[in-house]
Amino acid sequence: MIVGVLRETAARERRVALIPEDVRRLTDSGVRVVVEAGAGRAAGFAEADYRIAGATIAADPAGVVAACDVLAWVKPTAHDLRTMARRPGLVLIGFQDPLYRAAQIDELRALGVESLAFELFSGTSDELDALSAMSRIAGGVAYLAGRRLVPRTVHRPVRSLILGCGRAGRAAIGAAAACGAEPPIVLARRDDQRAAADAQGPNIFHRVPEIGVAQVLEHIRAAKPDLVFCAAVRRGHRAPLLVDRAALDALGDGAVVVDLTAKAGGNCSATVTDATVVLDNGVVVTHRSNYPARRPAQASRAYSAAVAAAILSLSADRRPW
């Protein structure tokens, strides 16, 4: 098996799909690896390290695609795979954005190219769960980014409302604790998430079987949070609308809404993808699609471990999906 690694083409993307350490893990298992020149540079990994690990360096993406049986990326490449020379039965491993790229994925499948989407993994295998690994990093980074937008006129510890208690929500709880914030109010669907939330730091946990706009509005009116952290989305589903115009009107001037779910439709009605907007009432709504890229080395290590595990499963004919 030959694995290819492309340099990422998405805007502001600094991660790489495989780091040298995991390239060595693969080559020691008999897998050959071809890496596009410069693929790891933005994450701090030099081409010399890839060569030492046993990889071959290709000068351009066409050389990678033509050589490999499995193509690994973080985000879908801007290169048109339909028109590039490729080996039969090519498998794509990475985030595939299946909610919005279903037509492209189907078109590639018709050409004999299979797509392995980390977004749709069940989460039962931690070593393959790239989405959870990225969500943990995104949650902490996004909370800190939102906290920096809270006005300096707030002289008490920041008061937060966290919607959703998955990996990102729990990371936000930990970030709040590390910053000395008030214990955040957490709205979660399942009571079994309580212990995981408590492990991250002090919080005020509320189990809400189906979080909706009414419950969110009630908590906003009661708590008057400085920061609303939106991370309520089920894997492979559209995000529910939770923060509507009434909730935004109930927030005070300078309150911040951080929405991690915009690519899945958004928890907040005012979210604009990859933008920070200030509403008429002074509420700030912010979204960035790539919080993990702000910690490219850490995020690449976590992501690469999942990619390597998936490739080893493929090479042993244990298809991981």
N, C-alpha and C positions, 0 to 999 in steps of 0.2 A: 504493500500500500504506500502511496505517495500522498503526502499532505501538503497543501499550499496555504501560505499565509499572505494576505494582501495588506498593503498599507491602507489605512482607513481613509475614506474620501468624504465622510460627513463633516459638515462644518463644526469646528471647535472640538473634533474628536481626537483625543490624545492617547487613547488606549490601543493595545495591540492584542490580537487574539491568542497568541502563544508567546510566552517569554522563554528565554534560553534554557532555564532550568527544566521546563516541561518539554522543550525540544529534545533535550538530553534524555529525559524519561522515555520519550517516544522512540528515539533512535536506538536506545539500549534494548528496546522491545522489537527491533527489526523494522520499524516504520521509517521511511525516508521523508525528509521535510525540505520543502523549497520555500524560501522567504523572499518577498519583494524587498529590494533595496530601500532602506529607510523606514521599514515598517515599525520598528520598535523605538525609533529615535525620540519621538515626542514623549514616550513613557520612560525614557532614560536607559534604554537597552541598546547597546552598540552592535553593529554588524559583526565585529570581531567576536563578540560573545556568542552570537548565533553560529558562527563558523566553528568555534571551539566546541560548541554543543553538538556539532555534526550536521548542521543545516547547509544547504546550498543556497547561495544568494542569486536571485534572478534580477536582471536589470529593470524589468518592467512588468506590469500586471499580466500582459499577454503571455509572457514566459512562464509565469506561475500557473495560470489557468490551463495552458496547454499541457503542462507536465503532471498535473495532480489528479488523483482519484477523489480526494476530499478537499474541499476549499473552506477554510476557516476565516471568519470575519467577526467583528463586534457588531457592526451595523451593515445593512445591505449596501453593497458597493454601487457606485454611480456608473461603473463600467457595464456595458451592455453584453451580458454573457451570451445572449442569443446569437450574436454575430462573431463571437470569439472562438477560435479553435479550441476544442476541449476533448477530453477522453470520454468514451461511452460510460454511462451510468454515474456521472458526476454527482456527488453528494455535497450539499452546502450546509455547513454547521455554523450557527450563530443566531443572533436575534434577527427575525424575519419580518417583524411588523405585520403579522397575518391579518389583523383587523382591517388594515388599509392596503395591503399588498396582495390580497387574495387572488386577484386576476393575474398579476405577474407570476405568482407562485404556480398557479394552474398552467400558465403558458409555458413556464420552464419545465413543469412536469410532463407536459405533452411532448417536449423535446428530449425527454429522458433524463432530466435533471431533478433530483429529489432535494427537498428542503427540510432540514432538521431544525425546528424552531424552539429555542430555549424558552420562549414565552409560554409554551403549552405543556411543558414538563409538569408532572403531577406534584413535584415537591417531595415525593417519598424517598428519593435518593439524594442525600445532601451533596455528594460529590459531583452530581450532575446538575445541581440546581443553581445555574448561573444567575437566574433572575433574582432569587433570594439574596445571593451574595451582593449583587449590584444594588438591590433595594436597601440592604443594610447601610452601605456606604452612602447612597443617595439620601436616605433619611437623616443621617447625621449632618451631612453637608448642607442639605436644604434647610434644616432647622436653623443652623447657624447663619445661613444667608438671610433667612427671614428675620431673625433676631436683630441683625445689623440694620434692618430697615425700620425697626421700631424707633419712634422718636426719642431723642435723648431727654426730652422733657418727662419721660416716664422714669421716676426716680426710685420706684420700688422694684422688687424682682418681677421679671416679665411673667405675665399670666397667659397661659396657653390652653387652647382647646384642640385636641388631636382627634381627627376623624379616621378611624381604622386602626387596627392593632396587629397588622402584619409586620413583616420585617422592617419596613420603612417607619411605620408608626412607633414601633418599639425602639428603633434607633433614635427617633426624635425624643422619646422619653429619656433615654440615656443622655442625649445632648443637653436637654433641659436641666437635668440633675447636675451635669458637669459645669453648667453655666451659673448655677445658683438660682435658677428660676423657681417660681412657685411650683408646687407639684401640679403638673398639667391635668386637666380634665380629659379623660379618654373615653370615647364612645366606641364600643366594640360589639360585634355580633355574637361572639361565643364566650361563655363563662370560662372555658378552659384556656382562654388567652390571658386571664387575670394573673396567673403565676408568672408567665413570661414577661408581662408588663412590669410586675413588681420586681423582677430580677434586674430590670434596667434602671430603676430608680423610683423615688416616691411619686405616686400619682393618685388621682381620684378616678377610679374605674367604674364605668357604668355599662352594664350589659344591655344592649338594645338589639333584639333579634333582627329587626330590619330597620337600619338607620334611615331616617327620612328627613325631609325639610322641616317638618313640624318639631321633631326632637332637637334638631340642630338650632333652630330659631329659639326654642325654649332655653337651651343652655347658653346661647349668646346673650339673650336678654338678662338671664340670671347672673352670669359670671362677668360679662363685659370684658372678654379676653383682648389682650393686646395682639395676639398672634393666633390665627386659625391655621392648622396644619392639615391639609387634605391628602389622605392616603388611603381612601376607602375604595378599593377596586378588587374584584375577584379575577383571578388569573384567567386570561382568555376571554373576558367579558368586557362590555362597556362599563365605564364608571357611572354610578348613579349621581344625579344632580342632588346635592345636599345643601349648598349655600346659594340660595336664590336672592332675588332683589330685596325681599323683605329682610333677610338675614344681613345682607350688606348694609341696608339702611339702619339696622339695629346696632351695627358696630360703630364704635366711636371714631372721631377724626384721628387719623394716624394709625389706626389698626391695620394689621398686615395679614393677608391671606396668601399662604404658600400652597400651590396646587401641584402635586406630583403626578396627577392623573390625566393631564390634558391630552396626551396621546391616545387615551382610551375614552375620550369624550369630556372629561373634566368633572370634578365635584362642584366646582364653582361656576356660576353662570357668566361671570365677567372675565374668566380666564382667557388670555390671549397667548397662544403657543409661543414660547421663547421670547416673552416680553414682560416688562413690568409696567403696569398702568396705574394711574391715580384717578379714582372716581370723583364725581362731583362733590361727594361728602367727605373727601379726604382719605378714604380707605384705599390702601395699596394692595393690588393683586399681582402676584408674581409667579412666573413659571419658567423653568429652564428644563429642556429635554435631556440634558446630559450632565447632571450633577456629579456622577462618578468620575467624569473626565477631569474634574478639578483635582482629583487625587489619582493621577494616571498610573503611577507605579503600583500603588496599593490595589487599585481596581483591576489592573491588568493581571496581577498575580492571582487574584481571586477568580477572575474570569478564565484565565488560562488553565487553571486547575480543572475547571469543569469541561473545557474543550478537550483537554488531554484525556480525561476520563471517558468522554463520549467516543473519542477516536479509538482508544484501547478497546472499548466495547465493540465498536464496529470491526476492528481488526481481528477480534476473536469471534466474530459473527454473532455477537450478542447485541442485536440492534437495541439501542437504549430508549426508543420511543414505542 
